[in-house]
Amino acid sequence: MHYGHLILKKDADNRIYVNNFNRQGEVSGEDISVKLVHDRELVIQGKVVPGYQYDYEISYTTSIGTDDANFKYLREGNDIKVKNVVQLEDNYGNVLGGDVTNLSFVATGQGVSNYIEPGKLAIIKQDENDQKLLAGAKFSLYDQNNNLVKSNLKTDQNGYALVDNLKPGQYLLKEMKAPVGYQIDNKDLTVQIDEGQLKTVTVKNKLQPTLTEVNGNLKWFDKHNLKNYRPQQVGVNLMQNGRLLKTTIVSAKDRWNYHFEKLPEFDENGQRYQYTVNESEIFKYKTKQDGFDFIHVLNGTTSIQGQKIWQDQNNEQDYVHERLKLN
């Protein structure tokens, strides 16, 4: 008689298999032994003489109690059973037929064959530029039929998330939320999970771009458009590093103000963009640019800017100057 303690485990389909068998007693006979192979088979080994009848019995207890959720896998109707598959092999692994010898194996129970070892998936989240590990990314895992397998897979402070007990096959990994300050990666990643293997994938993110804006104004010195030469609208071009990025139309309804918003401040290499503006030549006007502002002076019109300075001993004689006229 050989008896012991049987530990079971689940496969990728939640089926129960032998995981370990600890012997607690010995079988009779020096040439008889029982061992565990492939993490799932109990094998009786011994010398067999053709023509003789050999009877062996194995008894064991499982590590799964009746209050365990996995206990249902050991039940067949009202009986609690573990099925054992028996075959006779020689020392070279050749399966022997029943005409060579008779083998009687006494055991009860129900089990399954063709064990499938679950696989695992490790997700590593990094900064695209400096490979810094990023916490807080969230993923969902789908099978090849786009059925949700796992959700809310969140990377820890080491940028790491682990998914275990995966049935071998092909999966889609989708990023649902990027780490704070980073752009989400919208590309689905195809992942192949192999039996009993750990698959590691690295997903990288770009920083959210720092945004800036360009604002300006068009000023007119033409005696309030007295001669009606002022155009109804003007196109202002925004240049990024000397190349046209976009154009906006400016008119009186905008109070001749223009805005370019949500402009990336840096390129992908971390270099700051240089933004400039220009406009087409306007008929009958001379144009001067002051930063992002444009000053338009009608030909034949003089624009004078100055400051009045009074030298009267701080108005000692109490004269009042209400108006200054320039001719």
C-alpha positions as CSV (number, residue, x, y, z in Angstrom):
1,M,0.0,0.0,0.0
2,H,1.2,3.5,-0.9
3,Y,-0.5,6.5,0.6
4,G,0.2,10.1,0.8
5,H,-1.0,13.7,0.4
6,L,-2.1,14.9,-3.0
7,I,-2.0,18.6,-3.9
8,L,-4.0,19.8,-6.9
9,K,-3.8,22.8,-9.2
10,K,-5.9,24.5,-11.9
11,D,-4.9,24.9,-15.6
12,A,-5.8,27.7,-17.9
13,D,-9.3,26.4,-18.3
14,N,-9.7,26.1,-14.5
15,R,-9.4,22.3,-14.6
16,I,-7.8,20.4,-11.7
17,Y,-4.5,18.5,-12.0
18,V,-2.1,16.9,-9.7
19,N,0.6,19.3,-8.6
20,N,2.4,17.4,-5.9
21,F,2.3,14.0,-4.1
22,N,4.0,13.7,-0.7
23,R,4.5,10.1,0.3
24,Q,3.5,9.3,3.8
25,G,3.8,5.5,3.6
26,E,5.6,2.8,1.7
27,V,4.3,0.2,-0.7
28,S,5.2,-3.4,-0.1
29,G,8.1,-4.9,-2.0
30,E,11.5,-3.5,-2.6
31,D,11.1,-3.1,-6.4
32,I,7.9,-1.1,-6.2
33,S,7.9,2.8,-6.1
34,V,5.6,5.7,-6.8
35,K,6.7,9.0,-8.2
36,L,5.4,12.2,-9.6
37,V,6.4,13.2,-13.2
38,H,5.5,16.2,-15.4
39,D,3.8,17.8,-12.4
40,R,0.7,15.8,-13.1
41,E,1.2,12.0,-13.2
42,L,1.7,9.5,-10.4
43,V,3.7,6.6,-11.8
44,I,4.2,3.2,-10.2
45,Q,7.5,1.6,-11.1
46,G,8.6,-1.9,-10.5
47,K,9.7,-5.2,-11.9
48,V,7.0,-7.1,-13.7
49,V,7.2,-10.8,-14.5
50,P,5.0,-11.8,-17.4
51,G,2.1,-14.0,-16.5
52,Y,1.8,-12.8,-13.0
53,Q,-1.1,-10.8,-11.5
54,Y,0.0,-7.5,-9.8
55,D,-2.5,-5.6,-7.7
56,Y,-1.7,-2.1,-6.4
57,E,-3.8,0.4,-4.6
58,I,-3.0,4.1,-4.0
59,S,-4.9,6.2,-1.5
60,Y,-4.5,9.9,-0.8
61,T,-6.1,13.0,0.5
62,T,-6.4,16.3,-1.5
63,S,-5.4,19.7,-0.2
64,I,-8.8,21.0,-1.4
65,G,-11.4,21.1,1.4
66,T,-15.1,20.7,0.9
67,D,-15.5,24.5,1.6
68,D,-13.1,25.4,-1.2
69,A,-14.5,26.8,-4.4
70,N,-12.5,24.2,-6.4
71,F,-14.1,21.3,-4.6
72,K,-16.8,21.1,-7.3
73,Y,-14.1,19.8,-9.8
74,L,-13.7,16.7,-7.6
75,R,-17.4,15.8,-7.6
76,E,-19.2,13.5,-9.9
77,G,-22.9,13.4,-8.9
78,N,-23.0,12.6,-5.3
79,D,-19.6,11.0,-5.3
80,I,-16.3,12.6,-4.7
81,K,-13.8,11.1,-7.2
82,V,-10.5,11.5,-8.9
83,K,-10.0,9.6,-12.1
84,N,-6.7,7.9,-12.8
85,V,-5.4,7.0,-16.3
86,V,-3.4,3.8,-16.3
87,Q,-1.0,2.3,-18.8
88,L,1.9,-0.1,-18.7
89,E,5.3,0.9,-20.1
90,D,8.6,-0.8,-20.3
91,N,12.0,0.8,-19.3
92,Y,12.2,2.5,-22.7
93,G,8.8,4.1,-22.5
94,N,7.1,1.7,-24.9
95,V,3.5,1.1,-24.0
96,L,2.9,-2.7,-23.4
97,G,-0.3,-4.4,-24.4
98,G,-2.5,-6.4,-22.2
99,D,-1.2,-9.7,-23.7
100,V,2.1,-9.2,-22.0
101,T,0.9,-9.0,-18.5
102,N,-2.1,-8.2,-16.4
103,L,-2.3,-5.0,-14.4
104,S,-5.0,-4.2,-11.9
105,F,-5.0,-0.7,-10.6
106,V,-7.5,0.1,-7.8
107,A,-8.4,3.8,-7.5
108,T,-11.5,6.0,-7.5
109,G,-12.1,9.5,-8.8
110,Q,-12.5,11.8,-11.8
111,G,-9.9,13.9,-13.5
112,V,-8.9,15.3,-16.9
113,S,-6.1,14.7,-19.3
114,N,-4.1,16.9,-21.8
115,Y,-3.0,19.4,-19.1
116,I,-2.5,23.0,-20.4
117,E,-0.1,25.0,-18.3
118,P,-1.4,28.6,-18.0
119,G,0.8,31.4,-19.3
120,K,1.5,34.8,-17.8
121,L,1.8,38.4,-19.2
122,A,4.1,41.0,-17.7
123,I,3.6,44.7,-18.8
124,I,6.3,47.2,-18.4
125,K,5.5,50.9,-18.9
126,Q,8.3,53.4,-19.8
127,D,9.0,56.9,-20.8
128,E,9.8,56.9,-24.6
129,N,12.9,59.1,-24.2
130,D,14.6,58.2,-21.0
131,Q,13.1,54.8,-20.2
132,K,11.9,56.0,-16.8
133,L,9.4,53.5,-15.4
134,L,5.9,54.9,-15.2
135,A,3.2,54.1,-12.6
136,G,-0.6,54.6,-13.1
137,A,-1.1,53.3,-16.7
138,K,-4.2,51.2,-17.1
139,F,-4.7,48.4,-19.6
140,S,-7.4,45.9,-20.7
141,L,-6.7,42.5,-22.2
142,Y,-8.9,41.0,-24.9
143,D,-8.8,37.6,-26.6
144,Q,-8.5,37.3,-30.4
145,N,-12.3,37.5,-30.6
146,N,-12.3,40.8,-28.8
147,N,-13.8,39.4,-25.7
148,L,-12.7,41.1,-22.5
149,V,-10.4,38.9,-20.5
150,K,-8.9,41.2,-17.9
151,S,-9.6,44.9,-17.1
152,N,-8.1,47.6,-14.8
153,L,-4.5,46.3,-15.2
154,K,-2.6,49.1,-13.5
155,T,1.2,49.5,-13.4
156,D,2.7,50.0,-10.0
157,Q,5.5,52.3,-8.8
158,N,7.9,50.2,-10.7
159,G,6.0,50.5,-14.0
160,Y,5.0,46.8,-13.7
161,A,1.7,44.9,-14.0
162,L,1.3,41.1,-14.1
163,V,-1.5,39.0,-15.6
164,D,-1.5,35.3,-14.7
165,N,-3.5,32.2,-15.4
166,L,-3.9,32.9,-19.1
167,K,-4.9,30.2,-21.5
168,P,-2.3,29.9,-24.3
169,G,-3.3,31.9,-27.4
170,Q,-3.3,35.3,-29.0
171,Y,-4.5,38.4,-27.1
172,L,-4.9,42.2,-27.7
173,L,-3.5,44.6,-25.1
174,K,-5.2,48.0,-25.1
175,E,-4.0,51.0,-23.1
176,M,-7.1,52.6,-21.4
177,K,-5.4,55.4,-19.4
178,A,-1.9,56.9,-19.7
179,P,0.3,57.9,-16.7
180,V,-0.2,61.5,-15.6
181,G,1.5,63.9,-18.0
182,Y,1.7,61.4,-20.8
183,Q,-0.1,60.8,-24.1
184,I,-2.1,57.6,-24.3
185,D,-0.9,55.0,-26.8
186,N,-3.9,54.1,-28.9
187,K,-2.2,51.3,-30.8
188,D,-3.5,47.8,-29.8
189,L,-0.6,45.4,-29.1
190,T,-0.9,41.8,-30.2
191,V,0.5,39.4,-27.7
192,Q,1.1,35.7,-28.0
193,I,0.9,33.7,-24.8
194,D,2.6,30.3,-24.8
195,E,1.9,27.4,-22.5
196,G,3.7,27.7,-19.2
197,Q,5.6,30.8,-20.3
198,L,6.0,34.4,-19.1
199,K,5.6,36.9,-21.9
200,T,7.0,40.4,-21.2
201,V,6.0,43.4,-23.3
202,T,7.2,47.0,-22.9
203,V,4.9,49.9,-23.7
204,K,6.3,53.4,-24.1
205,N,4.6,56.7,-23.8
206,K,5.4,60.2,-25.0
207,L,5.1,63.2,-22.7
208,Q,2.1,65.4,-23.2
209,P,3.3,68.4,-25.3
210,T,3.7,71.8,-23.6
211,L,1.4,74.2,-25.3
212,T,1.9,77.9,-26.2
213,E,0.0,80.5,-28.2
214,V,0.6,83.4,-30.5
215,N,-1.6,86.5,-30.3
216,G,-1.4,89.8,-32.2
217,N,-3.2,92.9,-33.5
218,L,-3.4,94.9,-36.7
219,K,-3.3,98.6,-36.2
220,W,-4.4,101.2,-38.9
221,F,-3.2,104.8,-39.3
222,D,-5.5,106.0,-42.2
223,K,-7.7,108.6,-40.6
224,H,-10.3,106.0,-39.7
225,N,-10.3,104.7,-43.2
226,L,-11.3,108.1,-44.6
227,K,-10.4,107.2,-48.2
228,N,-11.9,103.7,-47.8
229,Y,-8.7,101.9,-48.8
230,R,-8.6,99.6,-45.8
231,P,-9.2,96.0,-46.8
232,Q,-12.1,94.1,-45.3
233,Q,-9.9,91.3,-44.2
234,V,-6.3,90.3,-44.0
235,G,-4.7,86.9,-43.9
236,V,-2.0,86.3,-41.2
237,N,0.4,83.4,-41.7
238,L,1.9,81.5,-38.8
239,M,5.3,80.1,-39.5
240,Q,6.9,77.3,-37.4
241,N,10.7,77.1,-37.8
242,G,10.3,79.1,-41.1
243,R,7.6,76.7,-42.5
244,L,4.0,77.7,-43.0
245,L,1.9,76.0,-40.2
246,K,-1.5,77.7,-40.6
247,T,-3.3,80.9,-41.8
248,T,-6.1,82.8,-40.1
249,I,-8.3,85.6,-41.5
250,V,-8.5,88.8,-39.5
251,S,-11.2,91.5,-39.9
252,A,-12.9,94.4,-38.2
253,K,-15.4,92.0,-36.5
254,D,-12.4,90.6,-34.6
255,R,-11.3,94.1,-33.8
256,W,-8.3,93.2,-35.9
257,N,-7.1,90.8,-33.3
258,Y,-5.9,87.3,-34.1
259,H,-5.1,84.2,-32.0
260,F,-3.2,81.0,-32.7
261,E,-3.8,78.6,-29.8
262,K,-2.7,75.2,-28.5
263,L,0.7,75.2,-30.3
264,P,3.3,72.7,-29.3
265,E,6.2,74.5,-27.6
266,F,8.8,71.8,-28.2
267,D,9.5,69.2,-30.9
268,E,9.9,65.5,-30.3
269,N,13.6,66.0,-29.6
270,G,12.9,68.6,-26.9
271,Q,14.0,71.6,-29.0
272,R,11.8,74.8,-28.7
273,Y,9.9,75.7,-31.9
274,Q,10.4,79.2,-33.3
275,Y,7.1,80.9,-34.2
276,T,6.9,84.0,-36.5
277,V,4.0,85.6,-38.4
278,N,3.7,87.5,-41.7
279,E,1.1,88.9,-44.0
280,S,0.8,89.8,-47.6
281,E,1.6,93.3,-48.9
282,I,-1.5,95.6,-48.5
283,F,-2.2,98.0,-51.4
284,K,-1.6,101.7,-50.6
285,Y,-0.3,100.9,-47.1
286,K,3.2,100.7,-45.6
287,T,3.5,97.9,-43.0
288,K,5.8,97.7,-40.0
289,Q,5.9,94.7,-37.7
290,D,6.3,95.0,-34.0
291,G,6.6,91.5,-32.5
292,F,3.4,89.8,-33.4
293,D,1.6,93.1,-34.1
294,F,1.3,94.8,-37.5
295,I,1.2,98.6,-38.0
296,H,-0.3,99.8,-41.3
297,V,0.1,103.4,-42.3
298,L,-1.7,104.7,-45.4
299,N,0.6,106.1,-48.0
300,G,0.7,109.9,-47.6
301,T,-0.2,109.7,-43.9
302,T,2.2,110.5,-41.2
303,S,2.1,108.8,-37.9
304,I,3.7,110.8,-35.1
305,Q,4.3,109.6,-31.7
306,G,5.7,111.9,-29.0
307,Q,5.5,113.2,-25.4
308,K,4.6,116.6,-24.2
309,I,7.2,118.1,-21.8
310,W,6.4,121.3,-19.9
311,Q,9.2,123.6,-18.8
312,D,7.2,126.1,-16.7
313,Q,8.7,125.7,-13.2
314,N,5.9,123.2,-12.4
315,N,3.2,125.6,-13.7
316,E,4.4,128.4,-11.4
317,Q,2.3,131.0,-13.0
318,D,-0.8,128.7,-12.9
319,Y,-1.3,128.6,-16.6
320,V,-3.6,125.8,-17.9
321,H,-2.7,124.1,-21.1
322,E,-5.8,122.4,-22.4
323,R,-4.8,121.7,-25.9
324,L,-1.7,121.4,-28.0
325,K,-2.0,121.8,-31.8
326,L,0.7,120.6,-34.2
327,N,0.8,122.1,-37.7
